[in-house]
């Protein structure tokens, strides 16, 4: 069966655009108005047992960008992402998402001293 990575990203994008108040991008243009969410990176670890179906642990890294004064906007959007993804079933066109869990989140001021960045790490276990 084909790798579910593209199907997972499509499902993730669809869920986030439906349930998060900020626009969601996979590669936002440099002049994109804030706030927005960026799908940044996916790391895949093979966790298949010696025999059986393919199984992978995927870490997906999302960023929230806000130019509002203070962290409140970034924190609100991070909370929306958590509500949209944590322990919620996600149907894929290819493969199966066995588990979707937010394992880490934070907010911090960017180096420019004005922008706030939130980050969310999502662990998805897939089989195919």
Secondary structure, DSSP 4 states (H G I P E B T S, - for coil): ---SHHHHHHHHHHHHHHH-SSEEESS--TTPPSSEEEEEEEEEEE---SSSS-EEEEEEEEEEEE-SSSSHHHHHHHHHHHHHHTT-----SSSEEEEEEEEEEEEEE-TTSS-EEEEEEEEEEEE-
